């Protein structure tokens, strides 16, 4: 029976493995860490529930809905509190609600009268040449003006991407935004007309998709996948090299203090690109993967702080707040975690999940926890009226957090496509290729399984085995 190796036990790899398993295709997941899930991890302690990475999942695709159903998690799924539809952006050193309707837009103090009038002219702005690669900042200033860049796009990019709109490519990082302009000549018209196509594809835009989590946090999703896959998941198995041979592929891993080699018909890599750059890949035609080390991953720290409710002045009646760079605070934003979902904090307490670092201020993510907390509390005191000391702390620092789809990123994606073409049976999927959102990663895993199934079905070579063979340790 043909077998598949998946390098990386994050949500993309686990989703692909599950879908292949459902197709009766033997699969093995090799994960270097002692647990699966990648950045998805949840801590339950002292009555608080804190997420280490993503805090919610957007139900943008029927592939996500079907995965939850197939895993039997519908009864554990939690949709966010309707109050989470309210979002704040800081202006004038105060959180201001984002307008939720056209009428609210024209009365909001978040944007000046000049900026609002500038938006009315957006449908009449000419589209850019299709071949032009603009930064997101250039694109936004051209279409809707600098004020929207400062107080809508910059805080959004800082909070979601931990990135810089001056460096991100609109075509690569926000392909649907680029496509709206190219197809409809207007972002506003494209939002209305594009909605029909999304309904036909049974997809939902990220702006209107339902937010969800689970009763014990997002960790429930990878934990359930791991439970179903069982011994098909190998923890503490670090991939070292990949070799193409006449009957398929050989994967060398370090596991349990020794090196082992396994044979497979196909290999899917879903880890980070700096890990990909470290792999030794041997094929009849040399494959250069060293360039992937150039992809920028800024450091980000996620710091969840629990407070007594009486120590926080703000009503926390929303999803959270995002902070524009021009406002000159330390943090990128804060999620009102205990408002979003139930049982995230004990009675009489609240939980705020704060993000610091990113492309905007990478050094801040690498400070010691005491100094980092001091800066966060300074910001929360001004913005939310936090006066007390936290009674709960949960901090996770990612030295390399989120891949940045910056200007010129197309050369990386082109190389990925070239690798797959020149090395049939070698596949790449993950947030470095398919979008950084958790929903994107799940859909990427689903689609990768379909591509692999198609490849295996088209092969004329006899099936290979997937037996393990001990090989002498190397000195590398």
N, C-alpha and C positions, 0 to 999 in steps of 0.2 A: 504494500500500500504506500502511495506517495505521501511524504510527510513535509511539514513546514516548520521552520524555526523562526521564532519571533524574538528579536533582540530588543529588550525593554519591556518592563511590566507596568508601564503607566497606563492611562485609560485608553489610549489608542491601541496599544499592543494587546491589552486584555479584551477590548471589544472585538478586534480582529480575530483573536484566538477563539473567543466564544462563538463568533459567527462561523468560523471554519469548523469548529467542533460540531455545531448544529448541522453542517453540511457533510458530516461523517468523514472529514479530512483530518488525519492525525496531525497534531500540532504540539509543539513544546515552546514554552515561554522561558527565556533566559533573562533573569533580572539580577543585576549586580548587588543591589541593596538587600537588606534582610527582610524587607516587606515590599508589597506591591503598592501601586497607586501613584507613584511619582510625587508630585507636589500636592496631591489630594491626601490629606490626613486630618483627623479630627481628635481633639482631646476633650474628654469629659472629666472634670475635676472640680471639687468644692461647689458643686451645683451649677457650674458654668460649662458651656459647650463652645469650644473655640475651633475654628478652622485654621489650618496652617497655610493653605493656598487659596484656591477658589472658594467663595462663600455661597455660591448658588449656581444653578444650572438653568440655562434658558432653553425652553422647549420649542426650538425653532424648526424642527424637522420631524416627520412621522417616524423616522428611523430611531430617534431618541425615545419617542413614546412607545414604540414597539419593543425596544430593548427593555424598558422598565416593566412592561407587561410580561414579556417572555421570562424575565428574571423573577417574576412573582413579587415585585416590589410596589405594586399599586397601592396596597394598604399602608405602606410605610412612607409613601410619597407625601410631602407637605408643600402646598403652594404658599407663596409668601403672603403676608398680611397685606390687604389692599392699601394700607397706609404706605407700603413700600413703593407705591407708584409716585409718591411725592419725593422729589429730589431737590437738594440744595446745592447752589453754587455760591461761593463766597465773593462778595463785592463790597468794597468799602469796609473791609474787615468784619463783615457780618454775613451769616448764611441767608441767602435769598432764594425762595422757591423758584424752580424752573417753571415757566408757564405750561400748563397742561392742556390748554385750548387756545384757539385763535383769539378769542376775546381776552383771555388772560395775557396773551403775548402783548397785546397793544396797551395794556395797563401795567405790565411788570416794570419795576425799577431796575431790573437786571440789565436792560439795554436802553440806550439813549434813544430819543426820537429820531435822530439822524440815522442810527443803526437800523431802526425799524423801517424807516423809509427806504433805506438802501436795500433791504430784503425784498421789498415790493418790486424792485427793478430786476431781481435775479432772473426771471424767465426771459429777459431781453438781452442777457449777456451772451455773447457768442461762445460756442464751445471751442475748446483748444484743439489743435491738431491731434489726431489719434495717436501719432507716433511720439508726441512730446511726453517726457517723463517729468512730472512736477513733484515738488514736495507737497505734503498736505497743507503746509502753511501758504505756499504760493497759490494753490488751488482755492483755498478758502478765501484768502484776501481778494483774489480775482473775482470770485463769484458772489460773495456776500459781505466782504469787508473785514477790516482789521479788528473791529470791536468784537465780532463774532468769533474770530480766531482767539482773541484774548480771554473771552468770558464764556465760551461754549466749547470750542474745539480743544484749546490747550488744556483745560482742566479734565476734559473727558479722556484725552490721550494720556495725560499724566496718571489718571486713576486706573485706566484699563490696561494700557500698554506699558506704563512706567516709562513712556517715551517722549520724544521731542518732535512736534509737528514740523519743525524746520528741517528735520533729517529724514522723517518717514516718507516713503514714496506713496502717493495716493493710489497709484495703479496697483502696487503690490500689497500694501497694508489695508487698503479700503477699496478693493476691486469693484464692489457693487456701487460705491459712490462714483467711481470713475466711469462705470458702465452707464449709470443714469445720465450723466452729462452727454456721453457719446451717443446714446440711443435717443434720448428725448430732448437734448439741448438745454435742459433745465432740471435742477434738483427738485424744485417744488412740483413741477409737472410730473417728473419721474416718480415721485412718491405716490401720487394718485394713480397714474397709469400702470406703474409697476406692481401695484397691489393686486391687480387682476391676474397677472402672471403668477404671483406667489400663491394665490388661492387655487389656481389651476394645478400647480405643483404640490399643493397641500403643505406649503411652507409658510412660516410666519417671520416677519422682520424682527430683528433683535430689539427694536424699539417697542414692539407690541407683544413680544413673546412672553408667556408666563414664566415666572421665576419659580424654581422649586429646589427643595432639598429633601432630606429624609429625617425620620424621627431621631436618629442618632448621628445626623450630619452626613456630609457627602461621602465620608469614608465607607458608608454602607454599600455604595455602588461597587468600588473595586473589591471590597471584602466579599461581596456576594459572587462576583465573577470568579474570584480566586477559589471560593468554596466549590463552585460547580466544576471548575477546571481541575481541581484536585492536584494529583501528582504530575499533571502536565505543566505545572508552574515550578521552575527550579530557582529557588532563592539563593543569593550568594554566589551566583554563577556569572562571572564577568567575561564578556566576549573579548577575545584577544585578536583573532584573525579569521578571515573568511577566504576560502579557496574554491575556485571553480575547477571541476574536473569532468571527465567524459560522462559520468553518470549523474551529475547534479552538483551539489555543493557540500563542502565540509566546513563545519564551524568549530573552531578551537576556543575553549573557555577554561578559565581557572575557577575551580570549584572544590571546596573542602581541602585547600592546600595543595592540590595537584592539578595538572592539566589533562583535560579529556577532549576528545574529538567526536563529533557526531555527523552523520551523513543525512542530507535532506534534499528534497527536490526543489525547494524554494526557500529563500530567506527574506524576512521583512524586518527592516531596521526602523525602530520607532523611538530611539533614545534622543539625546541632545546632539547637536552637530559637532560640539567639541569632542564628544566621545567618538563620533563617526570619524573625525579627522585622525584619531589615535589608532583606529583599526588598521591592521595590515590586510589588504584585500589583494589576492593574487588571482589573476585571470589570464587567458591567452593574450589578451590585449591589456596593457597596463592601464589601471584606473587610478587617477589622481584624486584623492579625497582631501588632501591637505588644505585646500582653499577654504573648506568649511570651518576651519578654526578662525577665520576672519569675521564670521558672523558675530555681531555685537549682542551680548547678553549683559545688561547692566545689573548691578546688585540691588536687591530690594529686601527690606525687612518688613515682616508682618507682625505687628505688636497688638495683641488683644488685651484690653484692660477692663476689669470689672470695677464698678463703683456702686456705692449706695445711691439709690435713686434721689435721695434728698441732697446729695452732693453735686447734682447736675441740674443746672437751671433750665437748659433748653428742653422743650417737650419731646424731642427725638421722635417726631411724628413723620417719619419718612424712611427712605432707603439709606440715606447718608448724605454726606456733603463732599463735593469736589472743590479743590482749591487752585485757582489760576496762578500761574507763575508770577504774574505781575503783582499779586497781593503779598508776595514775599513772606510766606510762612515756611516752616520746616517740612511739615507733612504734605503728602500728595492728596490725602483725603482720609475720610473716616466713614466706616459703615456702622449704622445703628443696628448691630446684629441682633440684639434682644427685641427689637421692634419687628424685624423681618420675619423671624420664625419663633414659635413658642419653645419654651424650655431651654433657652440659651443663657438664662441667668436665674438665680434664686429669687424668690419673692422679695420685693423691696430693693432690688438691684438691677443694674443695666450693664450691658456689655458693648463696648466700642472697639471695633477692629480698625487699626490705623496702619497706614502704609507710608514708608519713608525711604528715600534713596532714589533709585531709578536713574535715568539719563539726566534728569534735572539736577540732582544732588547725590551722586553715587557715594561720596565719602560718608554721608550721614548714615547710610545703611551698615557701615562697617565700624561705627562707634561702639564702645562698650555699652552694655545694656543700661547702666545707671545714667550715663550721659544722654543716651538716646531717649530714655523715658523722661528725663528732665525737659528736653526740647519738645517732646510730644505733649506733656502736661502744660507747658507754657502756651502752646498753640490752643489746646482744648480749653484752657482757662479763658482765653480771649474770645474764642469762637462759640463755645457751648456753655460757658459759665461753669466749668468744672472747678470745684474748689477743694474737694477732698482728695486724699491719697487713694490710689487703687487698692482694692482688697484682693484682687486677682490679677495675675500677669501670665501671659503666654506669648513668647517671642520666638520667631523662626526667621533666620537670615538665609537668603539665597544668594550665594556669591555670583551665580550666573542665573538670572531669573527668567526673563522673557526674551525670545529672539526678536530683534528689531528689524522689520522689513524696511530698511532704509533705501535711499536713492541708490540705484545700481543693484538692488537685490535680485533683479531678474537674472543676473549671471549665475547666481546660486541655484535658482530654480531650473534654469536651462541645463546646468551641469547635472542636476538630479535626474532630469528626463534623459539626458545623454547616457548616464550610468545605467539606467534601466534598459535603455535600448541596446547598449553594447554588451550588457551582461544579463541576458534573459534569465529570469528566475530570481533576480535580486530586486527588491522593492523598497521604497522609502515612503514613510507616511508619518505625520505628526505635526506639532505646532510650528515647526520650522518650515513647513511646506503648505499646510492646508488651512492656516488661520490659527490665531492664538487662543480663541475662546474655548472653554470646555466643551461646548456644543459642537464646535468645529472638529475637535479631536475625536469625539465619539463618532461623528459622521465619517471622518477620515478612516477610522478603524473598520467601520462597516464597509466602506467602498474598497478599501485595500483587500478585504477578504473576498469581495466579488472579483477583483482583478486577479487575485491569486488563483481562485477557482477556475477562471477562464483560462489562465496560463496552463494550469495542470491538465485541464481537459483537452488542450490543443497539443500536448506533447505526444510524440510518437515513441519516445524511448520507454523501455520497460521501467516499472516502479523500482525505486531504490529502497534500501533498508535504512533504519534510523538507530542502528545499534551504536553503543558507546565503546570506544577503545581507548585505553590508557596510552598516553604518549609521554616520552621523557620530558621533564621540565626543561624550559629554555632559560637562558641567562638574561633574556631581554626584559 
